């Protein structure tokens, strides 16, 4: 069900990235209409480079040979970064988010990483998933966007 992908497969993440931007535009309290900040095609090229350089890892969930969710993780020193956790709207409620989260946490544990950060757009209900896993608010980042 879950597998890690290689750099040449990052193009398959396009639908999920576009769905994530749409989701953020729908739920974001302060930044509706501003996603994606980096076009999805550019983001995919960035993902490809990071996988090739060993800077990140990406796991996907496939349903009928199409990717319906993915999780991207990286590190910053001794801190793990949960960069993306996306499940398409039509596939939610099937435990895919939890399965991807379990993959991420297990991968960090194997790497000996105990501190993990995730950024959540204010208004995104996914915060409840992270809280179930023990994540808690540590910072509030405020932005003045003119």
C-alpha positions, 0 to 999 in steps of 0.5 A: 500500500505504501512505498517510497518513490524514486526521483524519476516518479515525482511527476506522478505527484502533480495531482496531489500538489494541485489538490493541496493548493486548492485545499489550502485556498479553501481552508486558509483563514488568511491566505486564500487564493495565494496557493501554490506559492511555487507552481506545482511543476517547479515543486516537482523538479525540486522534489526530484533534485532533493530525492537525487541528493538524498535530502528527502524521502517521499512515500506514496499511497496508490489506489488502482495504480494512481497516487492518491496521497503522499508524504515528504520528509526531510531533516534539518540537523537533528530535527525531522521536518514533515514537509508534506502530508497529502491525501486527495479529498475523495480518498479521505477517511480510509486511514491513508493519512494515518498510514503516511504519518506512521511511515514518516514517524517510523522513518524518523525513528530509524534515522535516530530523529526524535524532534519533528516539526510540521507547519500547518496552514491556519484553518487546516483541519489536518492539525487534528491528525498531528495532535493525535500523534502528539504534536503540539503548537510551539511557535506562531509565525506571523506574516505581513504580506503587502 
